[in-house]
Amino acid sequence: MDRFLAGAPGRYWHKLEDGRIQCDLCPRYCRLHDGQRGLCYVRARHDDSMVLTTYGRSSGFCIDPIEKKPLNHFLPGTPVLSFGTAGCNLTCKFCQNWDISKARDFDRLQNQASPEAIAQAAVACGSRSVAFTYNDPVIFLEYAVDVAQACRERGVKTVAVSAGYICPEPRVELFRHMDAANIDLKGFTESFYKNLCSARLGPVLDTLEYLEHETDVWFEITTLLVPGENDSPAEVEALSRWVMEHLGPDVPLHFTAFHPDWKMLDKPATPPATLRQARRIACEIGLRYVFTGNIHDPAGQSTYCHRCRELLIGRDWYDLTAWNLDSAGRCGHCGAACAGVFQDRPGNWGRRRQPITVPAGEVRMPT
């Protein structure tokens, strides 16, 4: 057994009468004998407890534009220090980060960094926030929470990029330490979640409602439209109506383009017309901030005032091309408030992607 398997105690599990232990982190409820790993592959049973095998280990660090997460209304134009680990608690056949989320070779996790080292690196490189991304922070909750605490002590914000597939108790802990999130709403049918993700829709909707009604976390939603699977006008309308009725008009919704990957190489890329149609449907229902992604569409990627329809934030891919918000985040034309977390002026990071090295520091396993 490698040294990491025994090194980082995990939370949210209990012992069953038959001797197995059950992971209570996500609704998959993996039940493990000694030495077995959960479906996520990074949470494992060692002796009579749960351990997180990727604590302090990363697949790499990179400074991204915050718009790439995607977050369009959270500190626009600013750089975000991004990193992930390995594994995932979903099995999406269309995964666009499968080389990380489906990783089974822990030797690829060459980057070791303590929470304090990550927070200090964010300060040193001028990043306003740190994002847990590339794979889902739900499965490395203990590490993500420790990093978030170290960041908060230094005035650095934190962002969870997640599928939202998490149980109620750990959900409270994870998002208590987050300032922003992007939740990947995979589709809007149980059959889509079951057949393509080996999961259920209900817990994800519960997470979205929790974020809206019980936290101050700024969050946005992303749905990857896969041709022939979740891109019908009827499903887009049902999803958009649910968001409007349960979350309100101010939660930004991103419809992004699928490209053939992982186990769905036989599917074509999403036509731009499909994304524009989805955006039109959602806007007609009443959602105020709806965006297209993974295609070149400046009009569909920009923010407009919900009252006077003037351009507030112009975007071309990840570059900001216009800024018409005052220091209070209000429309410069009519004064209507724009929902989001804004600075007095936008950042100017643009579309740059800059890999960096974070000094390891002393990676102390939690007790």
TORMI-482181 format. One record per residue (C-alpha): x negated, y negated, z; residue number from 1. Coordinates in steps of 0.02 Angstrom, whole numbers, plus 50000, padded with zeros to 5 digits. Layout:
<sites>
<site <X; Y; Z>; NUM>
...
</sites>
This chain:
<sites>
<site <50000; 50000; 50000>; 1>
<site <49926; 49831; 49951>; 2>
<site <49892; 49699; 50082>; 3>
<site <50030; 49584; 50022>; 4>
<site <50166; 49715; 50042>; 5>
<site <50138; 49717; 50229>; 6>
<site <50099; 49533; 50250>; 7>
<site <50254; 49422; 50239>; 8>
<site <50408; 49462; 50343>; 9>
<site <50572; 49435; 50252>; 10>
<site <50736; 49375; 50325>; 11>
<site <50916; 49429; 50295>; 12>
<site <50925; 49617; 50312>; 13>
<site <50992; 49746; 50434>; 14>
<site <50970; 49930; 50468>; 15>
<site <51104; 50054; 50415>; 16>
<site <51161; 50208; 50510>; 17>
<site <51085; 50322; 50379>; 18>
<site <50911; 50250; 50413>; 19>
<site <50900; 50139; 50261>; 20>
<site <50888; 49950; 50276>; 21>
<site <51004; 49836; 50177>; 22>
<site <50945; 49672; 50101>; 23>
<site <51075; 49537; 50136>; 24>
<site <50993; 49399; 50035>; 25>
<site <51096; 49417; 49877>; 26>
<site <51260; 49504; 49833>; 27>
<site <51166; 49651; 49761>; 28>
<site <51140; 49720; 49938>; 29>
<site <50996; 49836; 49894>; 30>
<site <50979; 49982; 50016>; 31>
<site <50802; 50041; 50038>; 32>
<site <50702; 50186; 50106>; 33>
<site <50525; 50155; 50167>; 34>
<site <50412; 50097; 50025>; 35>
<site <50554; 50055; 49907>; 36>
<site <50577; 49886; 49824>; 37>
<site <50741; 49800; 49785>; 38>
<site <50797; 49767; 49607>; 39>
<site <50709; 49597; 49616>; 40>
<site <50548; 49698; 49642>; 41>
<site <50473; 49571; 49763>; 42>
<site <50572; 49613; 49920>; 43>
<site <50524; 49782; 49991>; 44>
<site <50542; 49892; 50142>; 45>
<site <50384; 49920; 50244>; 46>
<site <50408; 50029; 50397>; 47>
<site <50569; 49966; 50476>; 48>
<site <50577; 49790; 50407>; 49>
<site <50592; 49687; 50248>; 50>
<site <50441; 49600; 50174>; 51>
<site <50417; 49471; 50037>; 52>
<site <50273; 49533; 49929>; 53>
<site <50244; 49369; 49835>; 54>
<site <50225; 49247; 49979>; 55>
<site <50087; 49123; 49937>; 56>
<site <50065; 49189; 49760>; 57>
<site <50114; 49101; 49598>; 58>
<site <50113; 49137; 49413>; 59>
<site <50043; 48962; 49384>; 60>
<site <50071; 48776; 49415>; 61>
<site <50120; 48645; 49288>; 62>
<site <50176; 48464; 49288>; 63>
<site <50336; 48449; 49185>; 64>
<site <50460; 48311; 49149>; 65>
<site <50606; 48323; 49271>; 66>
<site <50722; 48327; 49119>; 67>
<site <50652; 48498; 49075>; 68>
<site <50730; 48581; 49229>; 69>
<site <50853; 48515; 49161>; 70>
<site <50899; 48370; 49277>; 71>
<site <50954; 48213; 49185>; 72>
<site <51018; 48113; 49333>; 73>
<site <50884; 48148; 49463>; 74>
<site <50736; 48028; 49460>; 75>
<site <50736; 48014; 49268>; 76>
<site <50569; 48005; 49182>; 77>
<site <50469; 48067; 49330>; 78>
<site <50345; 48213; 49336>; 79>
<site <50387; 48369; 49436>; 80>
<site <50259; 48496; 49496>; 81>
<site <50334; 48663; 49441>; 82>
<site <50294; 48841; 49489>; 83>
<site <50369; 49014; 49506>; 84>
<site <50317; 49184; 49569>; 85>
<site <50377; 49348; 49492>; 86>
<site <50535; 49453; 49485>; 87>
<site <50721; 49412; 49480>; 88>
<site <50882; 49474; 49560>; 89>
<site <50976; 49470; 49394>; 90>
<site <50942; 49576; 49240>; 91>
<site <50992; 49454; 49102>; 92>
<site <50961; 49535; 48933>; 93>
<site <50937; 49363; 48856>; 94>
<site <50808; 49301; 48984>; 95>
<site <50701; 49162; 48911>; 96>
<site <50567; 49181; 49047>; 97>
<site <50561; 49371; 49047>; 98>
<site <50371; 49379; 49055>; 99>
<site <50382; 49302; 49230>; 100>
<site <50553; 49353; 49294>; 101>
<site <50531; 49534; 49239>; 102>
<site <50349; 49546; 49290>; 103>
<site <50301; 49709; 49375>; 104>
<site <50113; 49683; 49370>; 105>
<site <50067; 49584; 49525>; 106>
<site <49891; 49560; 49459>; 107>
<site <49963; 49421; 49350>; 108>
<site <49996; 49320; 49510>; 109>
<site <49819; 49254; 49516>; 110>
<site <49863; 49084; 49591>; 111>
<site <49869; 49081; 49780>; 112>
<site <49922; 48923; 49869>; 113>
<site <49983; 48879; 50041>; 114>
<site <50139; 48771; 50061>; 115>
<site <50031; 48629; 50124>; 116>
<site <49915; 48641; 49973>; 117>
<site <50062; 48631; 49853>; 118>
<site <50136; 48479; 49939>; 119>
<site <49967; 48393; 49941>; 120>
<site <49941; 48433; 49757>; 121>
<site <50108; 48352; 49715>; 122>
<site <50054; 48193; 49806>; 123>
<site <49884; 48194; 49723>; 124>
<site <49953; 48211; 49547>; 125>
<site <50091; 48083; 49570>; 126>
<site <50237; 48204; 49560>; 127>
<site <50394; 48140; 49645>; 128>
<site <50458; 48317; 49668>; 129>
<site <50414; 48502; 49669>; 130>
<site <50523; 48625; 49573>; 131>
<site <50545; 48810; 49611>; 132>
<site <50574; 48872; 49435>; 133>
<site <50524; 48996; 49299>; 134>
<site <50599; 49131; 49410>; 135>
<site <50733; 49114; 49544>; 136>
<site <50684; 49042; 49714>; 137>
<site <50822; 49144; 49794>; 138>
<site <50708; 49296; 49794>; 139>
<site <50560; 49203; 49870>; 140>
<site <50667; 49104; 49992>; 141>
<site <50544; 49109; 50138>; 142>
<site <50402; 49040; 50032>; 143>
<site <50514; 48909; 49949>; 144>
<site <50579; 48848; 50117>; 145>
<site <50403; 48832; 50189>; 146>
<site <50345; 48735; 50035>; 147>
<site <50499; 48623; 50046>; 148>
<site <50463; 48584; 50229>; 149>
<site <50283; 48538; 50188>; 150>
<site <50343; 48428; 50044>; 151>
<site <50471; 48338; 50151>; 152>
<site <50336; 48294; 50277>; 153>
<site <50244; 48204; 50136>; 154>
<site <50395; 48118; 50058>; 155>
<site <50403; 48236; 49908>; 156>
<site <50574; 48295; 49848>; 157>
<site <50611; 48478; 49806>; 158>
<site <50714; 48557; 49667>; 159>
<site <50787; 48732; 49655>; 160>
<site <50815; 48800; 49480>; 161>
<site <50925; 48949; 49516>; 162>
<site <51063; 49064; 49455>; 163>
<site <51149; 49035; 49622>; 164>
<site <51167; 49222; 49657>; 165>
<site <51146; 49218; 49845>; 166>
<site <51243; 49266; 50001>; 167>
<site <51325; 49134; 50112>; 168>
<site <51203; 49134; 50260>; 169>
<site <51040; 49121; 50162>; 170>
<site <51125; 48998; 50045>; 171>
<site <51142; 48877; 50190>; 172>
<site <50957; 48892; 50234>; 173>
<site <50892; 48876; 50056>; 174>
<site <50991; 48723; 50006>; 175>
<site <50970; 48637; 50174>; 176>
<site <50790; 48611; 50119>; 177>
<site <50826; 48558; 49939>; 178>
<site <50856; 48383; 49871>; 179>
<site <50916; 48437; 49699>; 180>
<site <50962; 48595; 49603>; 181>
<site <51006; 48656; 49432>; 182>
<site <51122; 48806; 49438>; 183>
<site <51125; 48921; 49288>; 184>
<site <51308; 48966; 49259>; 185>
<site <51276; 49110; 49138>; 186>
<site <51453; 49122; 49070>; 187>
<site <51631; 49117; 49129>; 188>
<site <51691; 49297; 49125>; 189>
<site <51659; 49443; 49241>; 190>
<site <51622; 49552; 49089>; 191>
<site <51480; 49437; 49034>; 192>
<site <51401; 49443; 49207>; 193>
<site <51425; 49630; 49224>; 194>
<site <51368; 49684; 49051>; 195>
<site <51227; 49561; 49019>; 196>
<site <51166; 49513; 49194>; 197>
<site <51216; 49660; 49308>; 198>
<site <51297; 49534; 49424>; 199>
<site <51462; 49452; 49468>; 200>
<site <51532; 49281; 49428>; 201>
<site <51619; 49249; 49594>; 202>
<site <51465; 49222; 49704>; 203>
<site <51396; 49095; 49580>; 204>
<site <51558; 48995; 49583>; 205>
<site <51551; 49003; 49774>; 206>
<site <51376; 48927; 49770>; 207>
<site <51433; 48785; 49657>; 208>
<site <51580; 48744; 49769>; 209>
<site <51467; 48753; 49922>; 210>
<site <51344; 48630; 49845>; 211>
<site <51481; 48507; 49798>; 212>
<site <51586; 48510; 49955>; 213>
<site <51465; 48554; 50096>; 214>
<site <51296; 48477; 50051>; 215>
<site <51216; 48316; 49990>; 216>
<site <51111; 48410; 49862>; 217>
<site <51115; 48328; 49691>; 218>
<site <51149; 48468; 49567>; 219>
<site <51180; 48496; 49383>; 220>
<site <51241; 48649; 49289>; 221>
<site <51168; 48736; 49137>; 222>
<site <51253; 48862; 49025>; 223>
<site <51153; 48947; 48888>; 224>
<site <51273; 48981; 48745>; 225>
<site <51238; 49153; 48669>; 226>
<site <51321; 49179; 48498>; 227>
<site <51465; 49301; 48507>; 228>
<site <51451; 49323; 48696>; 229>
<site <51501; 49165; 48790>; 230>
<site <51514; 49029; 48657>; 231>
<site <51698; 49038; 48608>; 232>
<site <51796; 48874; 48621>; 233>
<site <51917; 48961; 48740>; 234>
<site <51779; 49011; 48862>; 235>
<site <51694; 48841; 48851>; 236>
<site <51861; 48759; 48888>; 237>
<site <51895; 48874; 49037>; 238>
<site <51722; 48842; 49109>; 239>
<site <51738; 48654; 49086>; 240>
<site <51911; 48649; 49165>; 241>
<site <51848; 48745; 49316>; 242>
<site <51706; 48621; 49338>; 243>
<site <51827; 48475; 49322>; 244>
<site <51954; 48547; 49443>; 245>
<site <51836; 48620; 49574>; 246>
<site <51684; 48506; 49567>; 247>
<site <51745; 48344; 49489>; 248>
<site <51699; 48241; 49336>; 249>
<site <51527; 48182; 49394>; 250>
<site <51430; 48347; 49396>; 251>
<site <51321; 48348; 49239>; 252>
<site <51346; 48499; 49127>; 253>
<site <51213; 48556; 49003>; 254>
<site <51252; 48672; 48856>; 255>
<site <51087; 48741; 48791>; 256>
<site <51036; 48842; 48640>; 257>
<site <50991; 49026; 48649>; 258>
<site <50845; 49093; 48548>; 259>
<site <50816; 49279; 48519>; 260>
<site <50716; 49349; 48663>; 261>
<site <50688; 49495; 48783>; 262>
<site <50822; 49627; 48747>; 263>
<site <50929; 49523; 48629>; 264>
<site <50816; 49502; 48480>; 265>
<site <50959; 49549; 48366>; 266>
<site <51059; 49393; 48408>; 267>
<site <51040; 49235; 48304>; 268>
<site <50992; 49069; 48382>; 269>
<site <51136; 48959; 48436>; 270>
<site <51190; 48842; 48294>; 271>
<site <51179; 48657; 48342>; 272>
<site <51361; 48639; 48289>; 273>
<site <51413; 48760; 48428>; 274>
<site <51328; 48653; 48560>; 275>
<site <51404; 48493; 48494>; 276>
<site <51576; 48573; 48492>; 277>
<site <51555; 48632; 48671>; 278>
<site <51503; 48457; 48724>; 279>
<site <51654; 48383; 48638>; 280>
<site <51772; 48506; 48724>; 281>
<site <51700; 48468; 48896>; 282>
<site <51707; 48280; 48869>; 283>
<site <51889; 48290; 48811>; 284>
<site <51932; 48382; 48972>; 285>
<site <51862; 48235; 49070>; 286>
<site <51684; 48279; 49118>; 287>
<site <51581; 48120; 49113>; 288>
<site <51405; 48184; 49086>; 289>
<site <51390; 48327; 48962>; 290>
<site <51228; 48364; 48871>; 291>
<site <51157; 48477; 48735>; 292>
<site <50987; 48559; 48757>; 293>
<site <50853; 48656; 48663>; 294>
<site <50897; 48564; 48502>; 295>
<site <50852; 48392; 48434>; 296>
<site <51007; 48291; 48472>; 297>
<site <50972; 48117; 48545>; 298>
<site <51157; 48073; 48551>; 299>
<site <51201; 48232; 48644>; 300>
<site <51056; 48216; 48765>; 301>
<site <51089; 48035; 48816>; 302>
<site <51194; 47966; 48959>; 303>
<site <51339; 47848; 48925>; 304>
<site <51443; 47742; 49043>; 305>
<site <51605; 47832; 49085>; 306>
<site <51700; 47666; 49085>; 307>
<site <51636; 47560; 48939>; 308>
<site <51545; 47699; 48842>; 309>
<site <51387; 47596; 48823>; 310>
<site <51220; 47687; 48820>; 311>
<site <51144; 47698; 48994>; 312>
<site <50996; 47816; 48972>; 313>
<site <50933; 47859; 48798>; 314>
<site <50840; 48023; 48775>; 315>
<site <50746; 48103; 48632>; 316>
<site <50699; 48276; 48694>; 317>
<site <50613; 48232; 48859>; 318>
<site <50566; 48053; 48814>; 319>
<site <50671; 47911; 48883>; 320>
<site <50713; 47787; 48744>; 321>
<site <50831; 47668; 48833>; 322>
<site <50872; 47616; 49013>; 323>
<site <51023; 47509; 49052>; 324>
<site <51051; 47543; 49238>; 325>
<site <51028; 47409; 49370>; 326>
<site <50933; 47438; 49533>; 327>
<site <51092; 47510; 49613>; 328>
<site <51119; 47638; 49475>; 329>
<site <51261; 47542; 49394>; 330>
<site <51298; 47508; 49212>; 331>
<site <51209; 47352; 49152>; 332>
<site <51359; 47308; 49044>; 333>
<site <51515; 47334; 49152>; 334>
<site <51447; 47375; 49325>; 335>
<site <51523; 47549; 49339>; 336>
<site <51425; 47668; 49450>; 337>
<site <51331; 47810; 49366>; 338>
<site <51323; 47968; 49472>; 339>
<site <51148; 48025; 49512>; 340>
<site <50988; 47990; 49608>; 341>
<site <50897; 47845; 49526>; 342>
<site <50749; 47732; 49557>; 343>
<site <50741; 47546; 49521>; 344>
<site <50657; 47587; 49357>; 345>
<site <50631; 47750; 49262>; 346>
<site <50472; 47851; 49260>; 347>
<site <50365; 47860; 49104>; 348>
<site <50302; 48038; 49109>; 349>
<site <50383; 48081; 48942>; 350>
<site <50374; 48255; 48868>; 351>
<site <50200; 48300; 48929>; 352>
<site <50169; 48473; 49000>; 353>
<site <50009; 48481; 49102>; 354>
<site <49948; 48643; 49182>; 355>
<site <49853; 48612; 49343>; 356>
<site <49757; 48710; 49473>; 357>
<site <49815; 48700; 49652>; 358>
<site <49682; 48738; 49783>; 359>
<site <49732; 48893; 49878>; 360>
<site <49713; 48824; 50052>; 361>
<site <49736; 48948; 50194>; 362>
<site <49884; 49057; 50150>; 363>
<site <49950; 49104; 50322>; 364>
<site <50083; 49236; 50316>; 365>
<site <50236; 49186; 50419>; 366>
<site <50273; 49287; 50576>; 367>
</sites>
